[in-house]
Amino acid sequence: MTLVVKLGSSIVAGADGALRTDVLDAVCAQVAELRRGGEEVVLVTSGAIARGRRLLGLADRPTAIDALQAASAVGQGSLFRSYEERLATGGVRAAQVLLTAFDMSERIHYLNARQTLQRLLAWHVVPVINENDTTATDEITFGDNDFLAAQVAIMIEARRLVLLTDQPGLFNADPRVDPGASLVEEVADTAELDRYEIGSRGSRFGSGGMRSKVVAAQMAAGSGIAVTICDGTADGTLLAAARGERVGTAFSGRDDRAPSFKLWLRWATPAQGRIIVDPGAGAVLREHGSSLLPVGIVAVEGSFAAGAPVEVVDDRGIVGKGIAEHSSEVLQRLLGKRSVEVAEILPGGAEEAIHRDRFVLT
């Protein structure tokens, strides 16, 4: 089994943007100890932009996308070497892996990335993963890599995800503004979190915050992966979290882990359109997991091709996400049609709008 460990910018870089060498030393030493014990480990790191900013002597974190990408390009190699050298000291080989949101959302890229990671782990190499910021086309999207870490954990079916931050864990209020805030030690049901005020403000050098960590934890825990959010600057916390000891905030993983394809569909690929269904169809999908037939569709929103991921929505909200059997143009012609009518319009075509094997409740 494999452990995925995510280091946020606040762990990697100090207030002045310099590498927190003592923290990196301690984390890499713990990774080496885990490897000696037979545990495979994947590191997901932030900090390339902070590292590049430091090397370039920039007073503040850039805001323009091209400047963020350029700073990342400068910092990426130096950041990886920082891990590589420290892991080598513990007798562990590292590999740099750069991923983009496109790699996660396109199924063939996703499968290729998974195969590469599985091969590295089979060779007992520690992948050091970061977002490939230099090729992002819109913005730095993974939320300080918390979502990336969760998606990687889901991709490789990790046993646990550990999110290292500079806070003891999740609090029931923001401890920076509420002196009465207390640590939430365990979350058995992520619905419990609705009653907490979870802030989204991140560190000076990061783009995430506790909210993105909680969402990442919900993603992983909902996929059957245990999660721990804990203080990576405290001695031995990674080892304690890996052993399942009480440290930080622990999220219980659900027992009913879904198939890999449905996990990818739910978490990694964005919807390209919407199919609006009547209440009856929505109820059948929720309660029986049936295929969606055109007879239950009342509207189609957006323009998409056959094979595109789409959301299914009824009067209660989002029902789930699935792969469309037909394009939006064809579905417009099939609205409300019974299967016999669909067969007349599309001889030999699929009678379903979305097949149940390619649909996941959300």
C-alpha positions in Angstrom: 0.0 0.0 0.0 1.0 3.6 -0.6 1.1 6.8 1.4 0.6 10.1 -0.3 2.1 13.1 1.5 1.4 16.7 0.5 3.6 19.6 1.6 2.1 23.0 1.3 3.9 26.2 0.6 3.9 27.1 4.3 5.9 24.0 5.0 8.3 24.3 2.1 9.0 28.1 2.4 9.4 30.4 5.4 7.9 33.9 5.7 10.8 35.3 3.6 10.4 32.8 0.8 13.5 30.8 1.8 13.4 27.0 1.9 12.5 25.7 5.4 15.5 23.4 5.4 14.9 22.0 8.9 11.3 21.0 7.9 12.4 19.4 4.6 15.2 17.6 6.5 12.8 16.2 9.0 10.1 15.2 6.4 12.5 13.5 4.1 14.1 11.7 7.0 10.6 10.4 8.0 10.0 9.4 4.4 13.2 7.4 4.3 12.2 5.7 7.6 8.9 4.8 6.1 10.6 3.4 3.0 12.9 1.2 5.2 9.7 -0.1 6.8 8.4 -1.2 3.4 5.9 1.7 2.8 5.8 3.2 -0.7 5.5 7.0 -0.5 4.5 9.7 -3.0 5.3 13.3 -2.2 3.1 16.1 -3.6 4.8 19.5 -3.1 4.0 23.1 -3.5 6.7 25.8 -3.3 8.1 26.1 -6.9 6.8 29.7 -7.2 8.0 30.6 -3.8 11.4 29.1 -4.5 11.6 30.9 -7.9 10.6 34.2 -6.3 13.4 33.8 -3.7 16.0 33.0 -6.4 14.9 35.9 -8.5 14.8 38.3 -5.5 11.2 39.4 -6.1 9.7 41.3 -3.2 6.2 39.8 -3.5 4.6 36.8 -5.0 3.7 37.6 -8.7 0.0 37.9 -9.7 0.2 37.8 -13.5 -0.1 34.3 -14.9 3.0 34.6 -17.1 5.0 35.8 -14.1 3.8 33.0 -11.9 4.7 30.5 -14.6 8.2 32.1 -15.1 8.8 32.1 -11.3 7.8 28.4 -11.2 10.1 27.6 -14.1 13.0 29.1 -12.1 12.1 27.4 -8.9 11.0 24.0 -10.0 14.4 22.4 -10.6 15.9 23.8 -7.4 12.9 22.6 -5.4 13.2 19.1 -6.7 16.9 19.0 -6.0 16.2 19.9 -2.4 14.1 16.8 -2.1 16.3 14.6 -4.2 19.4 15.4 -2.1 17.7 14.9 1.2 16.0 11.6 0.2 19.3 10.3 -1.2 20.9 10.9 2.2 18.4 8.4 3.6 19.1 5.9 0.7 16.0 6.8 -1.2 15.8 7.6 -4.9 13.4 10.3 -6.1 11.8 11.1 -9.4 10.3 14.4 -10.5 6.8 14.2 -11.9 5.0 17.3 -13.3 1.2 17.1 -13.9 -1.4 19.5 -15.2 -5.2 19.6 -14.7 -5.4 18.4 -18.3 -3.4 15.2 -17.4 -6.0 14.5 -14.7 -9.1 15.3 -16.7 -8.3 13.5 -20.0 -8.8 9.8 -19.4 -5.9 8.5 -21.6 -3.5 11.0 -19.9 -4.8 10.0 -16.5 -4.2 6.3 -17.2 -0.7 7.1 -18.6 0.1 9.1 -15.5 -1.1 6.3 -13.2 0.9 3.7 -15.0 4.1 5.8 -14.7 3.5 6.3 -11.0 2.8 2.6 -10.5 6.1 1.8 -12.3 8.1 4.2 -10.1 6.6 2.7 -7.0 7.3 -0.8 -8.2 10.9 0.3 -8.5 10.7 1.7 -4.9 11.3 5.3 -6.2 9.6 8.2 -4.4 7.8 10.4 -7.0 8.0 14.1 -6.1 4.9 15.6 -7.8 4.1 19.2 -8.5 1.8 20.9 -10.9 3.4 21.8 -14.2 2.7 25.5 -13.7 4.8 26.5 -16.7 2.3 25.0 -19.1 -1.0 26.0 -17.4 -3.2 27.9 -19.8 -5.5 29.8 -17.4 -4.4 29.9 -13.8 -2.6 27.9 -11.1 -5.6 25.7 -10.5 -5.0 23.0 -8.0 -5.5 25.1 -4.8 -1.9 24.9 -3.5 -1.9 21.3 -4.8 -4.3 20.0 -2.2 -6.7 18.8 -4.9 -3.8 17.4 -6.9 -2.7 15.4 -3.9 -6.3 14.1 -3.4 -6.5 13.1 -7.1 -3.2 11.4 -7.0 -4.2 9.4 -3.9 -7.4 8.4 -5.6 -5.5 7.6 -8.8 -3.1 5.2 -7.2 -5.5 3.9 -4.6 -3.4 5.0 -1.7 -4.2 3.8 1.8 -3.8 7.2 3.4 -3.4 10.9 2.4 -1.4 13.1 4.8 -1.8 16.9 4.3 1.1 18.6 6.0 0.4 22.2 7.0 1.7 24.8 9.5 -1.4 24.3 11.7 -2.1 21.5 14.2 -5.1 20.5 12.1 -8.7 21.6 11.4 -10.3 23.9 14.0 -14.0 24.5 14.5 -13.3 28.2 13.8 -10.3 30.2 12.6 -7.8 30.2 15.5 -6.1 33.3 14.1 -9.2 35.4 14.9 -11.1 33.3 17.4 -9.2 32.4 20.6 -11.9 29.9 21.6 -11.3 27.8 18.5 -10.7 24.1 19.3 -9.1 21.3 17.3 -11.4 18.9 15.5 -9.6 15.6 16.2 -11.7 13.3 14.1 -14.2 13.6 11.3 -16.3 10.4 10.8 -18.8 12.0 8.4 -17.8 15.0 6.3 -21.3 16.3 6.5 -20.3 17.3 10.1 -18.1 20.1 8.6 -21.1 22.1 7.5 -21.4 23.6 11.0 -17.8 24.8 11.1 -16.6 28.1 9.7 -13.6 27.0 7.7 -11.6 29.9 6.4 -10.1 29.9 2.9 -7.2 32.4 3.5 -3.9 30.7 2.7 -0.3 31.5 3.6 1.5 34.4 2.2 3.2 32.2 -0.5 0.5 29.7 -1.1 -2.8 29.7 -3.0 -4.7 27.3 -0.8 -5.9 27.4 2.8 -7.7 25.2 5.2 -10.8 25.1 3.0 -9.0 23.6 0.1 -7.5 21.0 2.4 -10.9 20.1 3.8 -12.3 19.7 0.3 -9.3 17.5 -0.7 -9.9 15.4 2.5 -13.6 15.1 1.5 -12.6 13.9 -2.0 -10.2 11.3 -0.7 -12.3 10.1 2.3 -15.3 9.8 0.0 -13.2 7.5 -2.2 -12.3 5.2 0.7 -8.9 6.8 1.6 -8.2 7.8 5.2 -6.9 11.4 5.5 -4.9 13.2 8.1 -4.4 17.0 8.3 -1.5 17.8 10.7 1.4 20.1 11.5 4.3 19.2 9.3 6.7 21.4 11.3 6.2 19.3 14.5 8.6 16.4 15.1 7.4 13.0 14.1 4.0 14.0 12.9 4.3 12.3 9.5 5.3 9.0 11.0 2.5 9.3 13.6 0.0 10.0 10.9 1.3 7.1 8.7 0.8 4.8 11.7 -2.8 6.0 12.2 -1.9 7.5 15.6 -4.0 10.4 17.0 -2.4 13.5 15.5 -4.0 16.5 13.9 -7.4 15.9 12.3 -8.2 12.4 11.0 -10.9 11.7 8.3 -12.3 8.2 8.1 -12.3 6.7 4.6 -15.6 5.2 3.4 -15.7 1.4 3.1 -17.4 1.4 -0.3 -14.6 2.6 -2.6 -15.9 3.1 -6.1 -14.3 1.7 -9.2 -11.4 3.7 -10.6 -13.3 4.9 -13.6 -16.1 6.3 -11.5 -13.6 8.0 -9.2 -11.9 9.7 -12.1 -15.3 10.7 -13.5 -16.5 12.2 -10.3 -13.4 14.1 -9.2 -10.9 14.6 -12.0 -12.8 15.6 -15.1 -14.9 18.8 -15.4 -18.4 18.7 -16.8 -18.7 20.1 -20.3 -22.5 20.6 -20.2 -25.7 19.8 -18.4 -28.7 17.5 -18.9 -31.8 18.6 -17.0 -34.1 15.7 -16.1 -37.6 15.5 -14.6 -38.1 14.6 -10.9 -39.1 11.0 -11.8 -35.9 10.4 -13.7 -33.8 12.1 -11.0 -35.4 9.8 -8.4 -34.7 6.6 -10.4 -31.0 7.6 -10.9 -30.6 8.3 -7.2 -32.4 5.3 -5.9 -31.7 2.6 -8.5 -28.5 3.6 -10.4 -30.3 3.0 -13.7 -29.2 4.4 -17.1 -30.6 7.8 -18.1 -33.1 7.5 -21.0 -34.1 10.4 -23.2 -37.7 10.1 -22.0 -36.7 11.6 -18.7 -34.8 14.6 -20.2 -36.5 18.0 -20.3 -33.5 20.2 -21.4 -29.9 20.2 -22.5 -27.5 23.0 -21.6 -24.2 23.7 -23.3 -22.6 22.3 -26.4 -20.7 19.0 -26.1 -19.8 16.0 -28.2 -20.7 12.4 -27.6 -18.3 10.9 -25.0 -18.1 14.2 -23.1 -18.6 14.3 -19.3 -21.9 16.1 -18.3 -23.7 16.9 -15.1 -27.3 15.6 -14.6 -29.5 17.9 -12.7 -33.1 17.8 -11.5 -35.3 20.0 -9.4 -33.4 19.0 -6.2 -30.0 19.9 -7.6 -27.1 18.0 -9.1 -27.8 14.3 -9.3 -24.5 13.1 -10.7 -22.1 13.1 -13.6 -21.8 10.8 -16.6 -20.4 10.3 -20.0 -22.9 11.4 -22.7 -23.8 8.7 -25.3 -24.8 11.4 -27.8 -23.9 15.0 -28.6 -25.9 17.9 -27.2 -27.2 18.5 -30.7 -28.6 14.9 -31.0 -29.9 15.0 -27.4 -31.9 18.0 -28.3 -33.7 15.9 -30.9 -34.3 13.1 -28.4 -35.9 15.2 -25.5 -38.7 13.2 -23.9 -38.6 10.5 -26.5 -39.4 6.9 -25.5 -36.9 4.1 -26.5 -38.9 3.0 -29.5 -38.9 6.5 -30.8 -35.2 6.9 -30.2 -34.6 3.7 -32.3 -36.6 5.2 -35.1 -34.6 8.5 -35.0 -31.2 6.8 -34.5 -31.3 3.3 -36.0 -28.5 1.3 -34.4 -27.7 4.1 -32.0 -27.6 3.8 -28.2 -31.0 4.1 -26.6 -29.5 5.6 -23.4 -28.5 9.2 -23.0 -26.0 8.0 -20.3 -25.3 4.4 -19.5 -25.4 3.4 -15.9 -21.8 2.0 -16.1 -20.6 5.5 -17.1 -22.6 7.5 -14.5 -21.7 8.3 -10.9 -23.8 9.9 -8.2 -22.4 13.1 -6.7 
